[in-house]
């Protein structure tokens, strides 16, 4: 999840906002009713919900996709990308931490291949890092490393908002992060830190002897049929583009091409489409290309009992396990999203939206919409 703030006071409260967004998003329905599976009959209610939410929340555009057993149930585009330019279902957008789930799958593929082990210390490849022999690769992917997050730091905030088009390097980001001490003993607690993903990408590409972007392409994007997803290494987004807008710098502006180079591992900063997101997230949720034991390890509840997490709702290895759903919920520069997969129903849902000038909130507006859609599709008993 990526949330940017534009003042020291806002930065100080960022962690609370992040936790609130996580709580709101991950409070989605759990146990599935054995009653009607006639999803087609539920589509008018979902279409109306989207239109009502757009009007109430003052959203610019909404893209929504639902598949059942990998077959399209609903692909929907409402609103405008820009003034006078209708949003369409084939538009590309940044997928943010959806790619963290792909990183988790890739990580366990490399474990299955004998290239790394989950408990390898990051110091095996990056010995200069703090606690390098205590922090493991698995701690990086599940947020228990204790490393500080550079994103809410004043140094990063000032530089980013002064020039949101700047191309960041991993070394620059890591240097900023470690101007502060680790937040806790490795493995003892949880925090969401972009730093972890930047470091994990470096470690895995050094272990495999290949750029991380190539690993992702060969082992995830191509096998999962994601032809409209790419990590260009620049702010490029392939046409057609869903534009996003934000007032984070004090005025409402087009932030579509703000540089996301700082958000994840180099080679994992991607653009995508709703159809690719549906295909990719379903593949991740099924543990495709992983040995059964590795997929089970990817979903293990190491963070249960830490911060907001419980035994039924926890941050696993690159993906959130939430009462039967596997989920992620990104946000960046006025673009908000969510994706979820329900293994029992073989049901995949993804929703993306952009905000209009009238939208006024720090919360991810997709969170309640996603909850309502999944409740319609899989009502509680």
N, C-alpha and C positions, 0 to 999 in steps of 0.2 A: 504494500500500500504506500502511496506517495502523496503526502499533503504538504504544500508549501505555505509559509506564512510570511507576512511582510512587516513585522515589527518585533523587537526583542520581547515585548510583553506577550505577543501571540506565540512566539517561539517557546516561551516558558510554559505555556499551557498546551503546547502541541501534543505532548504525550497523552494528556487527558483526553484531548479530542480524538486521537488515534484509537485509544481504548474504547471510547464511546462509540465510534464508528464500527469497530470490530464487534462490540456487543450488539449493536443494532442490526448489523448485517447477519451475524452468525446465529441470531435467534430465529432460525427458520424451522419449519415443521419437521418432526422426526418420524415417529411411527406412521406407516402408510396404511390407509384403510384398504380392506380387502374388497371394498365395494366397486363402484363403476370404474372401468378403465377406458371408458368412451371419451377419450381426450378431445375428439372432434367437437363434441357437444359443449365443451368448455371454452372453445375458441372465441365465441362472441363476447363472453364475459371478460376474457383477457384483452381483446381488442378495445372494449369499452374502458377497461381499467387503464390501459395505456393512454388513451385520449384524455380521460379525466385527470390522470396524474400530470400529463403535460400541461394542461390548463391550470391546475391548482399549484404546481411547483414552478411554473413559468420556465419550462424547458424549451430549448431551441430545437432539439431533435432527439428521437429515440429510435434505436435499432434493437430488434429483439429476434432471437432465434430459438426454436425448440425442436429437438429430434427425439424420436422414440425408436429404439433398436437401430439407431444410426440413420433412420429415414426422416426426412423433413416433415414436421407437423405444422410449423408456422414459421415463416420468415417475414418480418414486418419492418417497415421503415416509415416513420412519421416525422413531420416537421421539415426544417430546412437546414442544410449545411451552412449556407450563407444566405443573405437576403436575396430572394428570388431564385435560389438554387435548391431544389428539393433534395432531401436526404434519400439515398437509395441503398438497397441491401448489399450492393457490391462495393460500397465505399470502404476505403482503408483507414485505419486509425492505429494509434499506439496501444499495445496490449499490456503494458506495465507488468505487474507482478503475476499475470497469467503465465508469463515466461518462467517464473520461479517454480511453478509446477513442472514445467518442461525441464528445468535444471535438476529438479529432484529425480525425475525419471532418468535423465542422462547420467547423473551421479551413480545411481544404482546399476545402470548398464555397465559403467566402468568398473564397478565392484564385481559384477558377474563376470566380466572379462579378465579379472585378476589384475587390473591396472592400478587400482587403489583399494584400500579397506576403509570401512566406515570409521574405525577408530584410529586411523592414521593421524598423527599430529600434523598440524599445518606447518610446523617447523621443518618438516621433511623437505619442503619446497620453499618456504619463506621463513628462514630461521631468525630473521631480524625482527619479527613481530613480537609484541609483548605476549608473554605466556605461551610462546609458540610451541612448547612441548606439552602443554596442558590442554590447549584448545585442539579439538579434533575436527576433521572434515564434517562429521555428522552434526557437531555443535554449530557449525556455520550455517548449515542448511535448515536447522530447526530453531535457530535463534537463541541458543543457550550458551554461546561462546563468551558473552559478557562484554564484547567489544562495543565501544561507544558508537553511536550513529552520528555521522558528520552532518546529515541533512538539517537538523534543527539548530546547529551551532551558528552563532552570530557571524563568524568569519565566512562560512559558506553562504549563509543567507544574503549577506551584503554583496558578495561577489556575484551570486547568481542573479539577483534582481537588478544589479547594475548592468549586466549583460547576459540575458537568458539564452543567447545564441552561442555562448562560449563552449568550445570542445574540451571537456575534462578528460584527464588521463587517470588511470587507476592509482598511480603513484601520488598524484596531487590529492586525490580523495582520501587515500590512506593517511597521508601526512596530516591533513586537517583533522581526521578522526582521532588520531593519537596525540593531539594537543591536550586531550583529556585522558584520564586514567580509565582502565576497564571498570565497568559498572558493578561487576560481581565476580565471584570465583567461577571459573569455567564449569558449566554443567549444573550450577546451583539455582539458576533462575532463568527467566525469559525476557528478552526485549527485541523489538523489531528494529533492526539496524541494516541500512543499505550497505554499510561497511562489510558485513558478512558475505554478501553476494559478490561484491567486487573482489574480495580476497579469495573466495571459493573458486571463482572463475580463473584467477591467476594460478592457483594451486592445481586445478584439474588440467589446464592446458600444459603446464609444465610436466605433470605426471604422464600425460598422454603424448607429449611431444608434438602437439598440433594446436593451432589457434582454436580458442573456445568456439568461435562462430562456425568453424568447419566441423567440429565435433557435434554441435547442435544440428547443423544441416544434415550431416550424414546419419546421425543416430535418432533424430527426432522429427525434424520437419519433413524430410523426404519420405521416410518410412510411413509417417502418419498422413501422407497425402496433402500436406499443407503448402500448396503451390503459390498461395497469395500471401505468405508470411515470410519475412526476411529481416535480417539485421544488417543494414547497409553501413553502419559505422558512422553515419552522418545524420542530420535531421531529416533526410529525405523520407517522404512517404509516397508510395506509388499512387498514381491516379486510377480512379477517382478518389478524392479525399474528403473525409468528414472533418470539417473545420471545427475547432474548439475555441472558446472565448473565456477570458477570466478578467477579474478586476483586482488580482493579487498585487499589482503595482500601483493601485490607487485609481486606475481608470480602466474601463471595460475595453479590452483589445483582443485582437486575433492572436492566439498563442499556439496555433497549430504547429508552427515550426520552431518553437522553443526547443533547445537542444536537450535531449534526454540522456546524454552520454554518462551522466552521473547516477542514473537510477538503478542500474543492475550491473552484472558482470559485463565486461567488454565482450561483444559477440552474442549477448542475450538481450540487447535492447532492440525490440522488434516492432514492426507494424504488421497488421493482420486484417482479416475480415470476420464477419460474424460466422460465416460458414466454416472457415478455417478454425475459428475458436471452438465451434461445436465439435469438429472432427478431432482436433488436438486434445481437448479436455476429456472427451469420451475415451480416447486412447490412453490417456494418463490414468483416468479413473478405472480402467479395466486392467491396468498393469501391463499393457502391451510391451513386448520386447524385454520383459523382466522375468526372472525365475520366480516361482511362487513365494519362496522364502524371502526374496529381496523385496517383492511388492508388499508383503506383510511387514517387513522392516521399515519400508517407506512410510507406512501408515501407523507405526508404533507410537503410543502415547507418552513420549518422554516428557512432554511439557504439562501433562495433566497435573493440576494442583498449583501451577505457577501462574501468577497474575490473574487474568480473567479466565483461565482455562480450567476445564473439569474433565472427568473421565469420559464424558459424552461429547464434549466440544473442546477440541484442542488443536494446537498448531503442530502438525506432523512434520515430515521431511519435505518441505517445499509446497505443502498443500494443507488446507484445514479440513479436519474431519469433524463433522457436525451432525450428530444424531442421524447417521445414515447417508448424509450428503457429503460430497467432497467439493470444496469451494475455494475460490479466491475472489478478491474485490479490489481492483486497482483504482487509482485516481491520479491525474496529472494534468496540470495546466488547463483546467476547465473541462476535461474529459473524465467521465466516471463510468465504471463498468462492474460487472460481476459475471462469474461463470460457476456453474454447479453441475455435478453429475451424481445421479442416484443409481448405484449399482444394482439394487434389487429390481428396479423398474426399467433399467437401461434407458434412463431419461436424462437428457442434457438440456440445460437452459443457459442462455447468455443474454445479457441486456447491457446496452451502452447508451449513454445520453450526454448531451452538451447543454450548457445553461445559457439562458438569455440574459439581457441586461437587467431584467427585473428579479432574477433569482438571487436570493439573499440567504445564504446558509453556509456553515462550515462543514456540514455533514454531507455524506455521499447520498444523493437523491435516489440512486439506484437501489440502495439497501432496502427501504420499505417496499419498493415496487417488486424487487426480486422475492421478498418474503411473501407478498400477496400472490404473485404468480405461482410460486411453488406450493402455496397453500391450496390454490384452486386445483392444481394438477395432482397433488398428493395430500389430500386433507387428512388431518389427524383423526384418530379414532374418537 
